[in-house]
Amino acid sequence: MDLTDDEILKVIEHFKDIGYSMSGDGIDDDTDLDDIDDSNFSEEEANEDEDDEDLVDDEEEDDEKESIENLDVSNLDNLNNDVKVNDSVKIYLKDIGKVPLLTAEQEKELAKRILKGDTNARNQLITANLRLVVSIAKHRIGRGMPFLDLIEEGNLGLMKAVEKFDYTKNFKFSTYATWWIKQAINRAIADQARTIRIPVHMVETINKISKHSRALVQKLGREPTAEEISEDMQGALSPQKIRDIQKISLEPVSLETPIGEEDDSKLGDFVEDKENLSPTEYATREMIKSKLNEVMGELTDREERVLRLRYGLDDNRPRTLEEVGKEFGVTRERIRQIEAKAIRKLRHPNRQKKLEDYRS
């Protein structure tokens, strides 16, 4: 059964409301690269950056929009200054920086050999394009996955591109590989990075909204409204749809999150427990109970017992006249009379005055 975007939003919102955590086994959205159809591939789509730059500014975006032909070792060295990477990643970056880039003609020749089952040609084409993966993965840093994991997922996309590449269609391998690398990384992020998994196409929509929102913040100097974002997107999404998507895109926060300079408190300590009384409410209730017991002490034992059973004062379970009558071995009418007499006594001004301060 295929769900519409609105239905998906409702399902995700429902799971968030009940605190349910869905992993990659949740809503399926073709996360397996083998299931992705590249029949609609286009160079324009491969070069689109609408879902790439959540954490880099516009100037850096322009610097990083480079084709594989222009990638060199210096770019990888700069990466070490921009991103905190461990020694294993640095070694990896240096190793792939030593691999020479390929010309379009060399790519074509390798593709021909790959079709004939040449494993060495396949490995050569993959190795020569590993820097492209790093360049694309860099833009996804901060999306909930370690940098090295992003590279690994991108490499899977690169291998799939090598497997699927058709040199007869006359587009550059780097352009085709870019599309597959983005597919692999974006799906991994959607599948693994969030506590509650959001379908890939919905993640892409969230990123588009984020891009337009950032642009409007720069232009307006404030957070844009849903109406302004909708207008900037030329009505592609309605304001209400944008609000719904922004709501489900929020990440859950753990109640164990430390609060305060010394981290001696947790977020959960400040969340109201609506199923239990607050300290103030509990204290008030105990004072009312004490005063009520004092007032009811002026009734006869039978009158007090009847009121306690009728109104469930001891166990929060009110009884019917008939149930109380069976308890005392009298008729329901007799219990009604005893109850009425007891209430008249409690309404005496002297007794009412003791409870006036607690009347809501």
C-alpha positions in Angstrom: 0.0 0.0 0.0 1.5 3.4 -1.0 0.9 6.3 1.4 0.6 9.9 0.4 2.9 12.5 1.9 0.1 13.7 4.2 -0.5 10.2 5.4 3.2 9.7 6.1 3.3 12.9 8.1 0.4 11.7 10.2 2.1 8.4 10.8 5.4 9.9 11.8 3.7 12.4 14.1 1.7 9.6 15.7 4.9 7.7 16.5 6.5 10.8 17.9 3.5 11.5 20.1 3.6 8.0 21.7 7.4 8.1 22.0 8.0 5.2 19.7 11.4 4.8 18.1 11.6 3.4 14.6 14.8 2.1 13.1 15.5 1.2 9.5 13.0 -1.6 9.7 10.2 1.0 9.8 8.7 2.7 6.8 10.4 1.4 3.7 11.5 3.8 1.0 13.9 1.9 -1.3 16.8 2.2 1.0 18.6 -0.7 -0.7 20.7 0.7 -3.6 19.8 -2.4 -5.6 16.2 -1.3 -5.6 16.9 2.2 -7.0 16.0 2.9 -10.6 18.3 5.2 -12.4 16.1 5.4 -15.5 15.2 9.0 -14.6 18.8 10.0 -14.1 19.7 13.4 -15.5 22.8 15.6 -15.3 20.8 18.4 -13.9 19.6 16.3 -11.0 23.1 15.0 -10.2 24.4 18.6 -10.0 21.5 19.9 -7.8 22.6 21.0 -4.4 19.3 21.7 -2.8 19.7 18.8 -0.3 23.5 19.1 0.2 24.3 22.1 2.3 22.7 22.1 5.7 25.8 23.1 7.5 27.9 25.2 5.1 27.4 28.8 4.0 26.8 29.9 0.4 30.4 30.9 -0.2 31.7 27.5 0.9 29.1 25.8 -1.3 30.5 27.5 -4.4 34.0 26.5 -3.4 33.0 22.9 -3.1 31.0 22.6 -6.3 33.9 21.2 -8.2 34.0 18.4 -10.7 36.2 15.4 -10.2 38.7 16.8 -12.8 39.5 19.7 -10.4 39.8 17.7 -7.2 43.4 17.5 -6.1 45.3 16.6 -3.0 45.2 20.2 -1.7 41.5 20.0 -1.4 41.8 17.0 0.9 44.4 18.8 3.0 42.0 21.7 3.4 39.4 19.2 4.5 41.6 18.3 7.5 41.5 21.9 8.7 37.7 22.3 8.2 36.6 19.0 9.7 37.8 17.1 12.8 39.0 13.8 11.5 40.9 11.0 13.2 44.2 9.6 12.1 42.7 6.7 10.1 40.7 9.2 8.1 43.7 11.4 7.4 45.7 8.4 6.3 42.8 7.4 4.0 42.7 10.9 2.5 46.4 10.9 1.8 46.2 7.5 0.2 43.4 8.4 -2.2 45.1 11.7 -3.0 48.0 9.8 -4.6 45.7 8.1 -7.2 45.8 10.0 -10.5 42.6 11.3 -12.0 41.2 9.9 -15.3 40.4 11.6 -18.5 37.0 11.1 -20.1 38.6 8.9 -22.7 40.3 6.8 -20.0 36.9 6.4 -18.2 35.3 5.2 -21.4 38.1 2.7 -22.1 37.8 1.3 -18.5 34.0 1.1 -18.9 34.4 -1.0 -22.0 36.8 -3.4 -20.2 34.4 -3.6 -17.2 31.6 -4.8 -19.5 33.9 -7.6 -20.5 34.4 -8.6 -16.9 37.8 -6.9 -16.2 38.0 -6.7 -12.4 41.2 -4.5 -12.6 39.4 -2.0 -14.7 36.5 -1.8 -12.2 38.9 -1.3 -9.3 40.8 1.4 -11.2 37.7 3.4 -12.0 36.5 3.1 -8.4 39.9 4.1 -6.9 40.3 7.1 -9.2 36.9 8.5 -8.0 37.2 8.1 -4.3 38.0 11.8 -3.9 34.6 12.6 -5.4 33.0 10.7 -2.6 34.9 12.7 0.0 33.9 16.0 -1.6 30.2 15.0 -1.5 30.4 13.4 2.0 31.9 16.6 3.4 28.6 18.4 2.8 26.7 15.9 4.8 28.7 16.3 8.0 26.5 17.1 11.0 23.6 15.1 9.8 23.9 12.4 12.5 26.5 10.1 11.0 30.3 10.1 11.5 32.4 11.4 8.6 34.0 8.0 7.9 30.6 6.4 7.8 29.4 8.9 5.3 32.5 8.1 3.1 31.8 4.4 3.4 28.2 4.8 2.3 29.3 7.1 -0.5 31.8 4.4 -1.7 28.9 1.9 -1.9 27.2 4.4 -4.2 30.3 4.8 -6.3 30.6 1.0 -6.7 27.0 0.9 -7.8 27.7 3.7 -10.3 30.6 1.7 -11.8 28.4 -1.3 -12.1 25.6 0.7 -13.8 27.6 3.1 -15.9 26.7 3.1 -19.7 29.5 4.9 -21.6 27.4 4.9 -24.8 25.1 7.6 -23.3 27.9 10.1 -23.6 27.7 11.7 -20.2 30.7 12.0 -17.9 31.2 9.2 -15.3 31.8 11.8 -12.5 28.4 13.3 -13.1 26.7 9.9 -13.1 28.7 8.8 -10.0 27.7 11.9 -8.2 24.0 11.0 -8.5 24.6 7.5 -7.1 26.9 8.7 -4.3 24.2 11.2 -3.2 21.6 8.5 -3.4 23.6 6.2 -1.2 24.6 8.8 1.4 21.2 10.4 1.7 19.5 7.1 2.1 22.0 6.1 4.8 21.4 9.3 6.7 17.6 8.9 6.4 17.8 5.3 7.6 20.4 5.6 10.4 20.8 9.2 11.6 17.3 9.8 13.0 15.7 8.3 16.1 12.5 8.1 14.2 13.2 7.2 10.6 11.7 9.5 8.0 11.3 8.3 4.4 14.1 9.5 2.0 11.8 11.5 -0.2 10.5 13.3 2.8 14.0 14.0 4.0 14.8 15.6 0.7 11.6 17.8 1.1 12.8 18.8 4.6 16.2 19.8 3.2 14.6 21.9 0.4 12.5 23.7 3.0 15.7 24.3 5.1 17.5 25.7 2.1 14.8 28.2 1.4 14.4 29.0 5.1 18.2 29.8 5.4 18.1 32.0 2.3 15.2 34.0 3.8 16.9 34.4 7.1 19.8 36.0 5.3 17.4 38.2 3.4 15.0 39.2 6.2 17.3 39.0 9.2 14.8 36.8 11.0 13.2 33.4 10.9 10.7 33.3 8.0 7.1 32.3 8.4 5.6 29.3 6.7 3.8 31.6 4.3 7.0 33.3 3.3 8.8 30.0 2.7 5.8 28.8 0.6 6.0 32.0 -1.5 9.8 31.6 -1.9 9.2 28.0 -3.1 6.7 29.5 -5.6 3.8 27.6 -4.0 5.3 24.2 -4.4 4.2 23.5 -0.8 1.3 25.1 1.0 2.1 27.0 4.3 0.2 24.3 6.3 2.2 21.5 4.6 5.4 23.4 5.5 4.4 23.7 9.1 3.6 20.0 9.3 6.9 19.0 7.7 8.9 21.4 10.0 7.1 19.8 13.0 8.0 16.2 12.1 11.6 17.2 11.2 12.4 18.1 14.8 14.7 15.6 16.5 13.6 14.0 19.8 15.5 15.1 22.8 16.5 12.6 25.5 15.1 13.2 29.0 18.5 12.2 30.2 20.1 15.3 28.6 22.3 17.1 31.2 21.1 20.6 32.3 23.1 23.2 34.0 26.8 24.2 34.1 27.7 21.2 36.3 25.4 18.8 34.5 24.0 17.8 37.9 20.4 17.9 36.6 18.6 16.3 33.7 16.0 17.6 31.4 13.5 15.0 32.7 13.7 16.7 36.2 12.0 19.7 34.8 9.2 17.9 32.8 5.8 17.9 34.5 4.4 14.5 35.4 0.8 15.0 34.6 -0.2 11.6 35.9 0.9 12.5 39.4 0.3 15.5 41.7 2.8 18.3 41.8 4.3 19.0 45.2 2.0 22.0 45.7 -1.1 20.1 44.7 -0.1 17.2 47.0 0.5 19.5 50.0 -2.9 21.2 49.4 -4.7 17.9 49.1 -3.2 16.7 52.4 -4.2 19.9 54.1 -7.8 19.5 52.8 -7.9 15.9 53.9 -6.7 16.9 57.4 -9.4 19.6 57.7 -12.1 17.3 56.2 -11.2 14.6 58.8 -11.5 17.2 61.5 -14.9 18.3 60.3 -16.2 14.8 59.7 -15.1 13.9 63.2 -18.1 15.9 64.4 -20.5 13.5 62.7 -21.7 10.2 64.1 -19.7 7.1 63.2 -22.5 5.9 60.9 -22.8 9.3 59.1 -19.1 9.5 58.6 -18.9 6.0 57.3 -21.8 6.5 54.8 -20.2 9.7 53.4 -16.8 8.0 53.0 -18.3 5.1 51.1 -20.7 7.2 49.0 -17.9 9.6 47.8 -15.0 7.2 47.9 -13.0 9.4 50.3 -10.7 6.5 51.3 -10.2 4.6 48.1 -11.4 6.9 45.3 -14.3 4.5 44.5 -17.7 6.0 45.1 -20.5 3.5 46.0 -24.1 3.6 45.0 -26.9 3.9 47.6 -27.7 0.3 47.1 -24.1 -0.8 47.7 -23.8 1.2 50.9 -27.2 -0.1 52.0 -26.0 -3.7 51.6 -22.9 -2.8 53.7 -25.1 -1.6 56.6 -27.9 -4.1 56.0 -30.5 -1.3 55.4 -32.5 0.0 52.4 -31.1 2.4 49.9 -33.7 5.0 51.0 -32.4 4.8 54.6 -28.8 5.4 53.3 -30.1 8.4 51.3 -31.6 9.8 54.5 -28.4 9.4 56.5 -26.4 11.0 53.7 -28.7 14.0 53.5 -28.6 14.5 57.3 -24.8 14.3 57.3 -24.4 16.8 54.5 -26.8 19.3 56.3 -24.5 19.1 59.4 -21.4 19.8 57.2 -23.1 22.8 55.7 -23.4 24.4 59.2 -21.6 27.8 59.0 -19.1 26.9 61.7 -18.0 23.8 59.9 -18.1 25.4 56.4 -15.7 28.1 57.6 -13.0 25.5 58.3 -13.0 24.5 54.6 -13.6 27.9 52.9 -9.9 28.5 52.2 -9.7 25.3 50.1 -12.8 25.8 48.0 -11.8 26.3 44.3 
